[in-house]
Amino acid sequence: MLRKIRIVLATVMLIGITWLFVDFTGTAHHWFSWMPKLQLLEAILALNVVALVILIAMTLVFGRIYCSIICPLGILQDIIGWVGKKVKKNRYTFSKAVSWLRYTMLGVIVVALVAGIGSIVQLLAPYSAFGRIATTLLQPLYKMGNNVLAAISEHYDNYAFYHTETGVPNITIVLAIACVTLVVLAVLAYRNGRTYCNTICPVGTVLSFLSRFSWMKIQFDADKCKNCSLCTKNCKAACIDFKSHQVDYSRCVVCGDCIESCKFGALGYSSSTRNTSNTSVDPSKRSFLLASAMMTTAALAQEAKMTDGGLADIEDKVAPERQTPLTPPGSLSAANMAKKCTGCQLCVSECPNQVLRPGTNWMSIMQPTMSYELGYCRPECTRCSEVCPAGAIKPIQKEEKSSIQIGHAVWVKKNCIPLTDGVSCGNCARHCPVGAIEMVPSDPDDEESLKIPVVNESRCIGCGACENLCPARPFSAIYVEGHEVHKEI
């Protein structure tokens, strides 16, 4: 029963989170937006007290079930391990915990959080790793399937589906990292089950301190045990020593496989304290408090596709060289984004306007930046702030978004069509949602001369409508320069 409950809950969680990453319509957000907020590292960074209380209480009562039913990367490893067990049964063995590596990885991510080295955090964070895999490998397939259905439905004059772009700019490096991550995880999970979770994953290490004190545990009945070793051979966490009847509770993820494999009823999941002193690893309360303090300290330190109507080819736009990268409204500042974002790519996959894409800075290579070649940041859209689980993008209301200045428009004289082609334009001024652009005569002494834009920087919010809709190619005649710190106007 324990194993069946675990499988049902894990299935729901995996489907929900995967759908969040691949869905581009926003439908999944209405049903499953709470799931990312239950991820431990993201809850710590967001200082989500409710989620933290739930996760801590759950671990203290049931053990490390977080890794089996909430963490999507852990569930993915279980699926790969299940395939491995189908190929070769009874494949696992008991091994001692590699404590020095676990604590080193925990120390590395704490230092990276404090120092704001986002690329290291993003590589080690389990939820972020799964997000990259889902966004770069699964979402394009999902979109291609949607486009096939759209083509079929349009043939029958049905428009229940609509075409969408399948690619994301700047995704090449993230795709490579996601592929390497998936291959490494697949090899480790296929051969040895939960090796990654119990040697590298910093979330697993933090939970290992809590699970030592859990009320419910997998326990031996020594009188019934026949030392057949089936429990050890089916333990994906390599934490059961059948010879001494010991379970390493710091690594046990309460999957229930050992109970199901035992033919003599010698294993059970109960609140009994019998044999709890015979654990192979006994983290002290001091270690638990130290790890908690480290993570808390780290958390507190982070405070259109262009179409031509079938008449002519239109040259694709090229992103300008911005001195300061643009970060989404609600991210508060570039520093807040760098320190709190775990690079899970959920905001990138959820952005309906194709504005967000992975950055190219090596210090924060998987964190999102904004650019306006394919669309602009519409004032009525707050999707990225609604889905961010780590507090890197704070929730904002649609009414307040138009008053958040993330950057300002800059006019590039040499690219402006009225001056290069001698024709009137004014596209930027017509589409500015806050009226920050005014068209004035190019010759101050001639009111009839062609008009050029003038930007009122105090009113501009940096939404990018002017940059995106500027007809100049390949470089827009007006682009948005980011601000290090956002402000309300």
N, C-alpha and C positions, 0 to 999 in steps of 0.2 A: 504493500500500500504506500509506504514511504517513497519508493522509487516511482510509482505511478503518479503520485501527486507532484513530485519533483519534475517529471517529464511534462506534465500538463502545464504547470506554471512556467517552466522554461520555454515551452513551445509558444505560449501566448506572448511572453516577453520578447522572444527572438523575432517573431512575426511582426509584432508592433513596432519595435525599434527599426527593423529592416525596412518596413514600409515607410516609416518616417524619413529615412534617408533616400529612398528611391522615388517617393511620391513628389511630384512637381505641382500638384493641383491644390495642395493645402488641406485635402480631405483628411489625411491621416493625422494631421495636427489636432483636429477637433476631438479625436478619440484617444490618442496615445501621447499627447504632449507631456504628460506627467512622468512617463518612463525615463527619459534622460535625466530628470531631476533626482532620480533615485540612485544615480551613479555616484559612488562614494567620493572620488577625487573632485568631481564637478560640484558636489554638495559642499565640500570643504571650501573650495575656492569661492563659491557663491555665498558662503556663510549661511546656507540654508538650514536653519536650526531644526525645523520640522523633519526634514529628510534625514538629518544626522541622528536625531533622537530615534526615529523609526529604525534606521539601520543598526545603530548600536544596541538598541533593545532587542531587535530580532537576532543579532549575533549572540548576545548574552543568554538568550533563551534557547535558541535552536542550533547554535554553532555557525560554521562558515557556509550557510546555505546561500548567502549572497552570491558566491562564486558559481553556484549551480543553477540558480533560478533568476538572477537579476543581471549579472554581467554578461553582455552578449558575446564577448570574446571567449569567456569561459564556456558558454553553451556551444559556441562554434567548435571549440576544442573537443567537447564531449561527442559531438556528431562525428568528427574526424576519428576520434578514438574508438567510437562504436564501429566504424567501418573497419578499423584495424583489428578489432576483436572478431569481426566476422571472418576475416582472412585467417587469423591465427588465434584460437581460443587460449585462455589462461596464459596471457603473454606477459603480465607484469610481475615485478619482484619488489621486495622491500628494500629500501635504501635509507640511509640516515640523511637528515636534513642538511643541506649545504648552507649553513647559517651565515657564514662569512659573506657569501655572494648575495644572499637575501638582504642583509643589513647594509651592504655596500650599495646596492641598487636603491634602497630606501634613502640612504644618505645622499646619493647623487641627485635624486629627484627633489629632495628638500633643498639642497644647495641651489639647484637650478630654479626652483620656485622663488627663492629669496633673491637670487641674482637676476631674475627675469630672463633666463635663457630658455625661451619658449621651445626651441627646436628639440632640446633634450626631454623636456616634459612631454611633448607631443609624441616622441618616439616610444616612451616608456608607459604612457597612460593607456590602459587596456581599452577603455571606451573609445578613445581617439583612434586607436589602431583599427578597431572594428569599423568605425565611421569612415575611415579612408578606404577600407576594402569595399564597403557597401556603396560609397559615392562614386569611386573610380571604376569599379568592376561591374557592379550590379545595376546602378542607375542607368548607364548607357543602354544596357540590354532591355531594361524596363521601358525606356523611352522609345527604343527601336520597335519593340512590340506594340506600343501605343500608336506609333506612326503607321505601322502596318494596318492596325484596326481602323485608324483614321482614313487611310486610303480606301479601304474596303467600304467603310460606311459612307464616305462621300460618293462613291460609285452608285450607291443606292439612295442618294439624296438624304442621307441621315448624318447629322453633325453632332452625335453624342460624344465623339472623340475629336481632338484637334491636334494638328502637327506641332511638334516642339523641337528645339535644337537638341541634339544628342551630346554635344561636346561642351566642355568648360575650358576657357582660356587658362594658360599657365598650369595645366593639370599634369604635364608630362613627368615632372620630378615627383610629385605626390603619387602618381600612378606607379612609378618605379618603386618607390618606398612601400606602397601598399602591396605590390606583387612580391617583393622580397619578404615582407612581414608575413604574408599568407603562406609562402613556401616554407619559411622557417617554422611557423606555428604548425603547419600541416605535418612536417617531418617529425617534430617533437611530439605532437599529439598522437600521431599514427604509431610511433615506436614506443613512447613512454607515458602517454596520457597527459597528466597535468604538470609536466616539467616546467613549462613557462610560468605557470601560476605560482609555483612553490620555490622558484629560484630567482626569477627576474621581476615579476609583477610587484610594484610597490604597494598596490592596494591589497594584494593577498598577504603581504608581510604585515601590514597594519592590522588586518583582520585576524591574523594568526595570534596576536597578543590577546585580543578579545575572546576568541574561540576557546582559549585555554580555560576560561572561567564560565563557559556556557553551562546552562542548567541541563539541557538534553544532550546526550552523547551516545555514540556507537560504543557498546560495551560487550565484553566477553563474558560468557558463562563457562568458566574453566572446567566444570564438571561434565559439560556436554561436548566440549571441544575434543575432536579426535586427531587434531594436528594434520588435517588433510591438505592444508595450505591453499585451498581454493579461495579463501577470502583474500589472502595476500596476492594471489595470481590474478585476481579481478579488481584489485584496488588501483584505480587510475592515478591516485595521489602518492602511491608507493609508501603509505604511512602505516600499514598494518604488519606487525611482526608476530606471525602466528606461533612461533616457537616460544616466545615469552608472554604471549597473550597481551600484547601492548598495542595501543593505538596512539599515534602522534596527532593529538587534537589540533595542533597548530597548522597542520597540513590537510586534515580531513575536511572535505567539502560536502559531507553528508549526502552523498549521491544515492546511497542505499544499495549499490551493486554488491557489496560484501554480504549484506543480509540475505539478498536473493540467492547468492551463489552457495551459501552455507546449507548443507544438506542435513545438518544435525541440530539446527536451531540454537547454535552456540553464540550467535550474535544478535543483539537487539538494540533498539534505539529507545532509551529511557532516561529518567531523571535520577536513577539509582546512583549513589556515590561509590558503589563497590568497584574496586580496581582502578579508581581514578588516580590513585597515587602511582600506579605503574605506567607512567607515560614516558616515552622516550625523549621527549623534549618538554621542559618545564620552564617556560619563560616566566620570569619573576614579575611581580607587580611594578618593581622599579623600571624594568624594561618597557612595560606597557605605558607607564606614565611618561617615560622619556620619549617614546615614539609619538605619543599623543601630543606632547608639548612641541616636538619638532614640527609636526604637521600643522598644528594650530598657529605656531609662529610663522610658518611659511604662508599660511592662508591670510593672516592679518597683514603680512608684508605686501600683499598684492592689491591693497585696497584699489530682337527685332530684326531680329533677322531683317537686313536691308533688302528690299525688293525693288525691282525696276519696272514692273508691269509688263515684262516680256519685251521691252523695247530696246534696252541697251544694258550692257554690263556696268555695274557700279563697283568701283574699286573699294575694297574693304578698308575700314578705318584702322589706323595704327595708334596704339596707346601713347600718349605723350610722356616725356620724362618728367615726373613730378619730383620736386625737391623734397616734399613731405608727403608720404603715402596717406591716402584717405582711409579712414576707419568708419564703420557704420554709426549712424545716429543711435545714441544710447551707450556707446562704448566709452564715453567720457573723455578719453585721451588715448594717444598711442601707447603711453606707458601702461595704462590699465589693460589695454588689449594684449600687450606683450606679456604681462605678468599673469593674467588670469585665463587667457585662451588656451585650451588644450588641443586645438587643431583638429577637432573631430569632424569637421566639414559639414555639419548639419545645417548651418546657416547658408553655406554655399549651395547645398543641394536644395534648400527650401526657397532660395531667392527667386521670385517669379520673373524678375526683370533682368536676370543674368548680369547683375552688377558686381556681385561678390565672386572672387576667385582666389585661389591660394597665392600668397605673396612669393616674391623671388628673393627676399633677404634671407641669407643663410642662418641668421640668428633666430628668425621666426618664419621659416620657410613654408610651414603648413598653415600658418594663421591667415585669416582672410584679409584681403585688401579690396578696394573698390576701384573700378574703372568703367568708362561709359561708352565703349565701342558698340556694345550690343543693346544697351538700354540705359535708363537713368533711374535714380532712386526716387520713386514716386512718393509724394508727400502723404498719400493715404495708406501706404504700405508699411507695416511694422512687423512683418513676419520674422525677420532675423532676431529681433529683440524678444519675441514671444517664445522662440525655440531654444535659445542659448541656455544650457544647464549650468554653466560655470560662472555666471555673473560677469563675463567679459563684455556682454552687451546687455545692459540693464533694460527691463521692460519699460516701454514708453507708450503713451497714448497717441492716437492719430492727431488729436488736436494740438499736442505740444511739439510734434515732429517738425512742423513748419517754422518753429522758432528756434530750432537747434542748428547752430552754424558749425558744420564740419569742415568747411573750407570756403574759398571764394573764387569766383571766375576771373580769369586773366585773358585779355584780348591779345591775339597775335596778329599784328598788322599785316605782315607779309603773306598771310594765308587768307585774308578776308576777301570774299568774292566781289563786293562792290569795287575794291581797289585792284584786284588781279584781273577780273573779267569785265569790269565796267558795267555791271548790271546791279539793280537794287536787290536787296535780300531781306534782312530784318527777321530772319527765322528765330534767332536767339531771343530777341525781345518779345516776339509774339508768344513764345512758349514758356517764358520764365514764370513760374507759378507765384513768385513773390514780388514781381515788378521791379527787380533789381537792375534791369538793363533798359537803357533809353537810347533811341537812335537819334543821332545828331548829324548835322551836315559835315561831310568830310573836309569841306573848305569853309572855315568860319566866316569868310567874307561873302560867301555865296549860298544863300538859303536854298537854292534849287539844286545844289550839288548832291551827289549820291550820299546817302546817310550811312554812318558807321556806328557800331555800338560803343556805349560808355557804361562801365559797370559801377554800380553803387555798392562797394564792398561791405558797407555797414548793414545792408539789407540782404545780401546774397547769403544763401544757406548752404551752397555747394552741392545741390541735388544732381547737377550734371545734365539737366534738360537741354541747356544751351549747347554743351559739348556734344551730346549724343545726336541732336537734331541739326547741327551745323552741316550744311551740304558740302563744305570743303573737303577734299580728299587728297591724299590719305590722312593728312593731319588737319584737325579742326582748327578753325580760326579763333576759337575760344575754348579754353579748357579750365579745369578746376584744380587749384592748388590746395593741398590739405593743410589742416591746422593741427599742431601737436596736441593742443588742448581745446576741446569743444566749448562753446559758450552759448547762452541763450540770448536772443536778440528781441 
